[in-house]
Amino acid sequence: MTRRKFVRKLIGAGSMIVAGASLFAKKASPRKFVRAIRFKGYPGPVKPMENILKQGKWSG
């Protein structure tokens, strides 16, 4: 085997190792997640909580 063929095989093997390592790293890394947009304030009026035992106006 000539030096040129050896260097080609060495470069090919090295590139395969790098490609395999990057593929493995992509699978092993945690998934990215998307954060929901947080508004500065609550959209609309905020009412105090009422008694849940009392029957509502529109129920039944």
N, C-alpha and C positions, 0 to 999 in steps of 0.2 A: 504494500500500500504506500503510495507516495505521500509526501507531506501535504500536498494540496488536497487530496482526497480525505486525509485525516482531519484537516482543518475544517473542511466542508461538513463532515460527519459530526465533528465536535460542535460546530455552530448549529447544525440541525437539531442535535440532541439538546443543546442549551435552550434553543427557542421553544422546543416542545415542553421542556421543564417549566419555562417561564409561563407559557400558555396554560399548562395544567395548574400551576400555582395560582394564577389569576382567576381561573375558573373555580378552583376550590375556595379561594378567598371570597369570591362573590357569593357562593352558596353558604359559606360559614358566617358571613357578616350579618348582623341583625337588620331586619327590614326597616326601611325608612317609613315614617308615618307623617300624616298631614295634620297639622293643628287646625282646629276650628277657629274662625275669626272671633275674637272677643270684643264685644262692644264696651264702650266706656261706661255706659249706664244702661239700665234695664229699659227696653222700649215700651213705654206706656206707664200708666199710673200703678203704683204699688199699694195694695190694700192690706190692712191688717188681717190676720187669720181669724176666722169666725169659729163658733162652736160647731163641731162636726156632728154632734148628736141631734142638733136641731134640724127639722125637715126643711129642705130648700123650697124656695118659692115656685120653682118650675118642675119639681119632682113629682111623679105619680099623678 
